[in-house]
Amino acid sequence: MSRLTQIIQNFLIRLEGFFSVVFRNIFNFFGNIFGFLGKLFGFSSNSGYFLESDAAQSIKRATTQQSTEAESAKAPDIPATNRRRRPNPQMDYYLKMAKEVKKS
């Protein structure tokens, strides 16, 4: 009986390998088609096709960077000790449990 199970296992492994090779090629084919259509219609961020010129986009980026710099300059300097999150009472429960387990 052991020989029969070994034959079945080897057959299933080879069948899985065959299907992985066949379906990989099919899925790659469909992936290439949909990837091309996605780039064609602008659904991909790295397609390199924009309606506006690069100069207009760089101006937008520069203005957003300036506005974020201005906002950060307006924010008061908060010491690093006050930036910590408020303690979570649920986490206190788990920390207490961990300390009790560590003691035992």
TIRO-2110 file (N, C-alpha, C; in Angstrom, 1 decimal):
// TIRO-2110
0.8, -1.2, 0.0, N, 1, A
0.0, 0.0, 0.0, CA, 1, A
0.9, 1.3, 0.0, C, 1, A
2.0, 1.2, 0.6, N, 2, A
2.9, 2.3, 0.7, CA, 2, A
3.4, 2.7, -0.7, C, 2, A
3.6, 1.7, -1.5, N, 3, A
4.1, 2.0, -2.9, CA, 3, A
3.0, 2.7, -3.7, C, 3, A
1.7, 2.3, -3.5, N, 4, A
0.6, 3.0, -4.2, CA, 4, A
0.5, 4.4, -3.8, C, 4, A
0.6, 4.7, -2.5, N, 5, A
0.5, 6.1, -2.1, CA, 5, A
1.7, 6.9, -2.6, C, 5, A
2.8, 6.4, -2.7, N, 6, A
4.0, 7.1, -3.3, CA, 6, A
3.8, 7.4, -4.7, C, 6, A
3.2, 6.4, -5.5, N, 7, A
2.9, 6.7, -6.9, CA, 7, A
1.9, 7.8, -7.1, C, 7, A
0.9, 7.8, -6.2, N, 8, A
-0.2, 8.8, -6.3, CA, 8, A
0.4, 10.2, -6.0, C, 8, A
1.2, 10.2, -4.9, N, 9, A
1.8, 11.5, -4.6, CA, 9, A
2.7, 12.0, -5.7, C, 9, A
3.6, 11.2, -6.3, N, 10, A
4.4, 11.6, -7.4, CA, 10, A
3.6, 12.1, -8.5, C, 10, A
2.5, 11.4, -8.8, N, 11, A
1.7, 11.8, -9.9, CA, 11, A
1.1, 13.2, -9.7, C, 11, A
0.6, 13.4, -8.5, N, 12, A
0.0, 14.7, -8.2, CA, 12, A
1.0, 15.8, -8.2, C, 12, A
2.2, 15.5, -7.7, N, 13, A
3.3, 16.5, -7.8, CA, 13, A
3.6, 16.9, -9.2, C, 13, A
3.7, 15.9, -10.1, N, 14, A
4.0, 16.1, -11.5, CA, 14, A
2.9, 16.9, -12.2, C, 14, A
1.6, 16.5, -11.8, N, 15, A
0.5, 17.2, -12.4, CA, 15, A
0.4, 18.6, -12.0, C, 15, A
0.8, 18.9, -10.7, N, 16, A
0.8, 20.3, -10.2, CA, 16, A
1.9, 21.1, -10.9, C, 16, A
3.1, 20.5, -11.1, N, 17, A
4.1, 21.1, -11.9, CA, 17, A
3.7, 21.4, -13.3, C, 17, A
3.0, 20.5, -14.0, N, 18, A
2.6, 20.7, -15.3, CA, 18, A
1.6, 21.9, -15.4, C, 18, A
0.6, 21.9, -14.5, N, 19, A
-0.4, 23.0, -14.5, CA, 19, A
0.2, 24.3, -14.2, C, 19, A
1.2, 24.3, -13.3, N, 20, A
1.8, 25.6, -12.9, CA, 20, A
2.6, 26.2, -14.2, C, 20, A
3.2, 25.3, -15.0, N, 21, A
3.9, 25.8, -16.2, CA, 21, A
2.9, 26.3, -17.2, C, 21, A
1.8, 25.5, -17.4, N, 22, A
0.8, 25.9, -18.5, CA, 22, A
0.1, 27.1, -18.1, C, 22, A
-0.4, 27.2, -16.8, N, 23, A
-1.2, 28.3, -16.4, CA, 23, A
-0.4, 29.6, -16.2, C, 23, A
0.9, 29.4, -15.9, N, 24, A
1.8, 30.6, -15.8, CA, 24, A
1.9, 31.3, -17.1, C, 24, A
2.0, 30.5, -18.2, N, 25, A
2.1, 31.1, -19.5, CA, 25, A
0.8, 31.8, -19.9, C, 25, A
-0.3, 31.2, -19.6, N, 26, A
-1.6, 31.8, -19.9, CA, 26, A
-1.8, 33.0, -19.1, C, 26, A
-1.6, 33.0, -17.8, N, 27, A
-1.7, 34.2, -16.9, CA, 27, A
-0.8, 35.3, -17.3, C, 27, A
0.4, 35.0, -17.7, N, 28, A
1.4, 36.0, -18.2, CA, 28, A
0.8, 36.7, -19.5, C, 28, A
0.3, 35.8, -20.4, N, 29, A
-0.3, 36.4, -21.6, CA, 29, A
-1.4, 37.4, -21.3, C, 29, A
-2.4, 37.0, -20.4, N, 30, A
-3.5, 37.9, -20.1, CA, 30, A
-2.9, 39.1, -19.3, C, 30, A
-2.0, 38.9, -18.5, N, 31, A
-1.4, 40.0, -17.7, CA, 31, A
-0.7, 41.0, -18.6, C, 31, A
0.0, 40.5, -19.6, N, 32, A
0.6, 41.5, -20.6, CA, 32, A
-0.5, 42.3, -21.4, C, 32, A
-1.6, 41.6, -21.7, N, 33, A
-2.6, 42.3, -22.5, CA, 33, A
-3.2, 43.4, -21.6, C, 33, A
-3.6, 43.0, -20.4, N, 34, A
-4.3, 44.0, -19.5, CA, 34, A
-3.3, 45.0, -19.0, C, 34, A
-2.0, 44.7, -18.9, N, 35, A
-1.0, 45.7, -18.5, CA, 35, A
-0.9, 46.7, -19.6, C, 35, A
-0.9, 46.3, -20.9, N, 36, A
-0.8, 47.2, -22.0, CA, 36, A
-2.0, 48.1, -22.1, C, 36, A
-3.2, 47.5, -21.9, N, 37, A
-4.4, 48.3, -21.9, CA, 37, A
-4.4, 49.3, -20.8, C, 37, A
-3.9, 48.9, -19.6, N, 38, A
-3.9, 49.8, -18.5, CA, 38, A
-3.0, 51.0, -18.7, C, 38, A
-1.8, 50.7, -19.3, N, 39, A
-0.9, 51.8, -19.7, CA, 39, A
-1.5, 52.7, -20.8, C, 39, A
-2.2, 52.1, -21.7, N, 40, A
-2.8, 52.8, -22.8, CA, 40, A
-3.8, 53.8, -22.3, C, 40, A
-4.6, 53.4, -21.4, N, 41, A
-5.7, 54.2, -20.8, CA, 41, A
-5.3, 55.0, -19.6, C, 41, A
-4.0, 54.9, -19.2, N, 42, A
-3.5, 55.8, -18.1, CA, 42, A
-3.8, 55.3, -16.7, C, 42, A
-4.1, 54.0, -16.6, N, 43, A
-4.3, 53.5, -15.2, CA, 43, A
-3.0, 53.1, -14.5, C, 43, A
-1.9, 53.2, -15.2, N, 44, A
-0.6, 52.9, -14.6, CA, 44, A
0.1, 54.2, -14.2, C, 44, A
0.7, 54.3, -13.1, N, 45, A
1.4, 55.5, -12.7, CA, 45, A
2.7, 55.7, -13.4, C, 45, A
3.3, 54.6, -13.9, N, 46, A
4.6, 54.7, -14.5, CA, 46, A
4.5, 54.6, -16.1, C, 46, A
3.3, 55.0, -16.6, N, 47, A
3.2, 54.9, -18.0, CA, 47, A
3.9, 56.0, -18.8, C, 47, A
4.2, 57.1, -18.2, N, 48, A
5.0, 58.2, -18.8, CA, 48, A
4.1, 59.0, -19.7, C, 48, A
2.8, 58.9, -19.7, N, 49, A
2.0, 59.7, -20.6, CA, 49, A
1.1, 60.6, -19.7, C, 49, A
1.2, 61.9, -19.9, N, 50, A
0.4, 62.8, -19.1, CA, 50, A
-0.2, 63.8, -20.1, C, 50, A
-1.3, 64.4, -19.7, N, 51, A
-2.0, 65.4, -20.5, CA, 51, A
-1.3, 66.7, -20.4, C, 51, A
-0.7, 67.0, -19.2, N, 52, A
0.0, 68.2, -19.0, CA, 52, A
1.5, 68.0, -19.3, C, 52, A
2.2, 69.1, -19.5, N, 53, A
3.6, 69.1, -19.7, CA, 53, A
4.3, 68.8, -18.4, C, 53, A
5.6, 68.4, -18.5, N, 54, A
6.3, 68.2, -17.2, CA, 54, A
6.5, 69.5, -16.5, C, 54, A
6.6, 70.6, -17.2, N, 55, A
6.8, 71.9, -16.5, CA, 55, A
5.7, 72.3, -15.6, C, 55, A
4.4, 72.0, -16.1, N, 56, A
3.3, 72.3, -15.3, CA, 56, A
3.2, 71.4, -14.1, C, 56, A
3.6, 70.2, -14.2, N, 57, A
3.6, 69.3, -13.1, CA, 57, A
4.7, 69.7, -12.1, C, 57, A
5.8, 70.1, -12.5, N, 58, A
6.9, 70.5, -11.6, CA, 58, A
6.5, 71.8, -10.8, C, 58, A
5.7, 72.6, -11.5, N, 59, A
5.2, 73.8, -10.8, CA, 59, A
4.2, 73.4, -9.7, C, 59, A
3.4, 72.5, -10.0, N, 60, A
2.4, 72.0, -8.9, CA, 60, A
3.2, 71.4, -7.8, C, 60, A
4.2, 70.6, -8.1, N, 61, A
4.9, 69.9, -7.0, CA, 61, A
5.6, 71.0, -6.2, C, 61, A
6.2, 72.0, -6.8, N, 62, A
6.9, 73.0, -6.1, CA, 62, A
6.0, 73.8, -5.2, C, 62, A
4.8, 74.1, -5.6, N, 63, A
3.9, 74.8, -4.8, CA, 63, A
3.4, 74.0, -3.6, C, 63, A
3.2, 72.7, -3.8, N, 64, A
2.8, 71.9, -2.7, CA, 64, A
3.9, 71.7, -1.7, C, 64, A
5.1, 71.6, -2.2, N, 65, A
6.3, 71.5, -1.3, CA, 65, A
6.4, 72.8, -0.5, C, 65, A
6.2, 73.9, -1.1, N, 66, A
6.3, 75.2, -0.4, CA, 66, A
5.2, 75.3, 0.6, C, 66, A
4.0, 74.9, 0.3, N, 67, A
2.9, 75.0, 1.2, CA, 67, A
3.1, 74.1, 2.5, C, 67, A
3.7, 72.9, 2.2, N, 68, A
3.9, 72.0, 3.4, CA, 68, A
5.1, 72.5, 4.2, C, 68, A
6.1, 73.2, 3.6, N, 69, A
7.1, 73.8, 4.4, CA, 69, A
6.6, 74.9, 5.2, C, 69, A
5.7, 75.7, 4.6, N, 70, A
5.1, 76.8, 5.3, CA, 70, A
4.3, 76.3, 6.5, C, 70, A
3.5, 75.3, 6.3, N, 71, A
2.7, 74.7, 7.4, CA, 71, A
3.6, 74.2, 8.5, C, 71, A
4.7, 73.5, 8.1, N, 72, A
5.6, 73.0, 9.2, CA, 72, A
6.2, 74.1, 9.9, C, 72, A
6.5, 75.2, 9.3, N, 73, A
7.1, 76.4, 9.9, CA, 73, A
6.1, 77.0, 10.9, C, 73, A
4.8, 77.0, 10.6, N, 74, A
3.8, 77.6, 11.4, CA, 74, A
3.6, 76.7, 12.7, C, 74, A
3.8, 75.4, 12.6, N, 75, A
3.5, 74.5, 13.7, CA, 75, A
4.5, 74.8, 14.8, C, 75, A
4.0, 74.9, 16.1, N, 76, A
5.0, 75.1, 17.2, CA, 76, A
5.8, 73.9, 17.4, C, 76, A
7.0, 74.1, 17.9, N, 77, A
7.9, 73.0, 18.2, CA, 77, A
7.5, 72.3, 19.5, C, 77, A
7.2, 71.0, 19.3, N, 78, A
6.7, 70.2, 20.4, CA, 78, A
7.9, 69.3, 20.9, C, 78, A
8.2, 69.3, 22.1, N, 79, A
9.3, 68.4, 22.5, CA, 79, A
9.0, 67.0, 22.2, C, 79, A
10.0, 66.2, 22.1, N, 80, A
9.8, 64.8, 21.7, CA, 80, A
9.1, 64.0, 22.8, C, 80, A
9.1, 64.4, 24.0, N, 81, A
8.5, 63.7, 25.1, CA, 81, A
7.0, 63.8, 25.0, C, 81, A
6.5, 64.9, 24.5, N, 82, A
5.0, 65.2, 24.4, CA, 82, A
4.4, 64.5, 23.1, C, 82, A
5.2, 64.0, 22.2, N, 83, A
4.7, 63.4, 21.0, CA, 83, A
4.3, 62.0, 21.2, C, 83, A
4.5, 61.4, 22.3, N, 84, A
4.2, 60.0, 22.6, CA, 84, A
2.6, 59.9, 22.6, C, 84, A
2.2, 58.7, 22.2, N, 85, A
0.8, 58.5, 22.2, CA, 85, A
0.3, 58.3, 23.7, C, 85, A
-1.0, 58.5, 23.8, N, 86, A
-1.7, 58.4, 25.1, CA, 86, A
-1.7, 56.9, 25.4, C, 86, A
-1.5, 56.5, 26.7, N, 87, A
-1.5, 55.1, 27.0, CA, 87, A
-2.9, 54.5, 26.7, C, 87, A
-2.8, 53.3, 26.2, N, 88, A
-4.0, 52.6, 25.9, CA, 88, A
-4.4, 51.6, 27.0, C, 88, A
-5.6, 51.8, 27.7, N, 89, A
-5.9, 50.9, 28.8, CA, 89, A
-5.9, 49.4, 28.5, C, 89, A
-6.3, 49.1, 27.2, N, 90, A
-6.3, 47.7, 26.8, CA, 90, A
-4.9, 47.1, 26.8, C, 90, A
-3.9, 47.9, 26.4, N, 91, A
-2.6, 47.5, 26.3, CA, 91, A
-2.0, 47.3, 27.7, C, 91, A
-2.5, 48.1, 28.7, N, 92, A
-2.1, 48.0, 30.1, CA, 92, A
-2.4, 46.6, 30.6, C, 92, A
-3.6, 46.1, 30.2, N, 93, A
-4.1, 44.8, 30.6, CA, 93, A
-3.1, 43.7, 30.1, C, 93, A
-2.7, 43.8, 28.8, N, 94, A
-1.8, 42.8, 28.3, CA, 94, A
-0.4, 42.9, 28.9, C, 94, A
0.1, 44.1, 29.1, N, 95, A
1.4, 44.3, 29.7, CA, 95, A
1.4, 43.7, 31.1, C, 95, A
0.3, 43.9, 31.9, N, 96, A
0.2, 43.3, 33.2, CA, 96, A
0.2, 41.8, 33.1, C, 96, A
-0.5, 41.2, 32.2, N, 97, A
-0.5, 39.8, 32.0, CA, 97, A
0.9, 39.3, 31.7, C, 97, A
1.6, 40.0, 30.8, N, 98, A
2.9, 39.5, 30.4, CA, 98, A
3.9, 39.6, 31.6, C, 98, A
3.8, 40.6, 32.5, N, 99, A
4.6, 40.7, 33.6, CA, 99, A
4.3, 39.5, 34.6, C, 99, A
3.0, 39.2, 34.8, N, 100, A
2.7, 38.1, 35.6, CA, 100, A
3.2, 36.8, 35.1, C, 100, A
3.2, 36.6, 33.8, N, 101, A
3.7, 35.3, 33.2, CA, 101, A
5.2, 35.3, 33.4, C, 101, A
5.9, 36.4, 33.2, N, 102, A
7.3, 36.5, 33.3, CA, 102, A
7.8, 36.2, 34.8, C, 102, A
7.0, 36.5, 35.8, N, 103, A
7.3, 36.3, 37.2, CA, 103, A
7.3, 34.8, 37.5, C, 103, A
6.3, 34.1, 36.9, N, 104, A
6.1, 32.7, 37.2, CA, 104, A
7.2, 31.8, 36.6, C, 104, A
END
